Structure formats: structure tokens, C-alpha cells
Amino acid sequence: MDLSTLGTETRNERTAQLDRMPVLELLSVMNAEDQSVALTVRDALPDIAAAVDAITASLRRAGRLIYLGAGTSGRIGLLDAVECPPTFGTAPDRVIGLLSGGPGAFALAVEGAEDDPARAVADLEAIGVNNRDTVVGLSASGRTPYVVGGLKHAAANGAVTVSVACNRNALVSRYADFPIEVFTGPEVLTGSTRLKAGTAEKMVCNMLSTASMVQIGKIYGNLMVDVRASNDKLVDRTRRMVAEATGADADAVAEALRAADGHAKTAIVILLAHCTAEEAARRLDEAHGDARTAVGLV
């Protein structure tokens, strides 16, 4: 596939004089271009929804969400993965980000790593990719060899595959059960896919992880009730979440959180189901972690 024909590689006529623009004009053009990203993501919502269903099914069968990418795309996947444990209380190995060149490539680029599909095979073998997993290959260009190799290997091991690309008719789409194409077009700075394409990929990853976690009961209403209260800000947020979800006063919230060892979801069930912490834990286990179901269990 000729790179020069890709929308993400072509020149943007609106910024042909970028190096001569006054700063405010330059920023205005960037802002206008960025506004188009959300609309292109909107066009892909049906495909994103199908991918969410696949990821949810994986998580429900004790599988994993595995992001795979190189450069900016890989960093975005890794960023989304590392935010899941503190946000949703997931184990560190439930959502994984694989970056071509290894974790060190997050801060310092490993030249040529994205061109080697064998690296993806080795990275996936190292974590034991299997038929319970969903692997999401992120590639702004839609042709990254590392991502293509990873999707092929994942499929060969029975995993469900998803691709995210920022060009139409992307090569990676051919190797995905659920291809997602978000056509972001020419960048403000020619070929710099850390801009619109990167923003689009971040939006899609936000949707994939957040919507999946909602489906498996990690959220109550719009509250992140499985959050790990690891600092003062989160301890305060946990108290407010339990109060908002239950309408209980400060003393009752504090007592429920003490009984629940600081876990907001358990405290909510304690208060709404009028039960002990042990009973709340049992109810949540039977409800597969869904607080609304747990509250309604008899």
C-alpha cells in the first residue's frame, strides 16, 4: 500500500502556509480541524458498538482486552490500559497495552520496531493470548506491520480481533473481526498522526474501555464505584459517590465504608439492601459485580 495515497499522509490545503500564520490563526485552524474529529468518530459508532459487545463478552468469560500498536497509536492504547485499574478496579492483567519496542518505547521511540510483525507475535505469546481475549490493533495509517502481524497471530490463537484505523479501506481492517475506520483526513502538520488521528484513536479507546466496563457492572449510574481510593481526592470522591447513590447521611456513609473496607460498591449495597458487608459481598458475587442486581437480590 503506497503511503502517499493515504488520507493521513496527504497535505492539508488549509494549512499550506502554516509556517507563515500568526499564532492565533494557526491555533484557530488547529481547533477547527480538531472539531471534525468527533464527527468522524460519530460516523463509526455502529462499528464501535459491535466491538464493545465483543470486548464485553471477553471480559465476562475471564478474558482480556489487549491493545496492540506502535508509536503514538501504541502509546494511546497503553495509556487507556493503565488507567483501567485505578478507574474501574480491574486487575492489572485484565486490560493490557502492548507497545512495539516494549514499555520503554513509551518515552523513547524504538526506531523500526513498528515494521517487524514478529515483534507482535512475540509480545502476544509472552502474555499467552488465547480464545477468551479480544485484541484491538491500533494503527493510524491502517497498515502498520506490527499491528497486522499481531492481529493475524491473535486470530490464529482464537482471539477476537478489532482494528482501529484512520484511513478508509485500511489493510488492518482485513484482519479484524470488527474493523473500525475513522477517516480523519490530512493533518494540520503533514503526516503528524499524533494530531487528529491520535485524538480519534483516544476517543475510540475511551469508548471501548468505558462502555465495556459499564456492561460488566463496574459502574453504578454514572459513578465509578469500583475506583481504588488510593489518595485523599479519591477517598473524598468515594464518600460523595456513596452518598449520592444512596441518599444516606455522612455518618451512615462512613460506617458503611468502614464495613466495606473502603469499597464504594459494597458500601452502596450495604446501605440500599440494608445488609451486612458479608451479605453485600455475597450478593455482588452472585450478581457478577453488578450493584443494581445485587441490591435487588433476595
Buried (B, 14 or more C-beta within 10 A) or exposed (E): EEEEEBBBBBEBEEBEEBEEBEEEEBEEBBEEBBEBBEEBBEEBEEBBEBBBBBBBBBBBEEBBBBBBBBBBBBBBBBBBBBBBBBBBBBEEEBBBBBBBBEEEBBEEBBEEBBEBBEBBBEBBEEEEBEEBBBBBBBBBBBBBBBBBBBBBBBBEBEBBBBBBBBBEEBBBBEBBBBBBBBBBBBBBBBBBBBBBBBBBBBBBBBBBBBBBBBBBBBBBEEBBBBBBBEEEEBEEBBBEBBBBBBEBEEEBBBBBBEBBEBBBBBBBBBBBBEBEBEBBBBBBEEBEBBBBBBBEBE
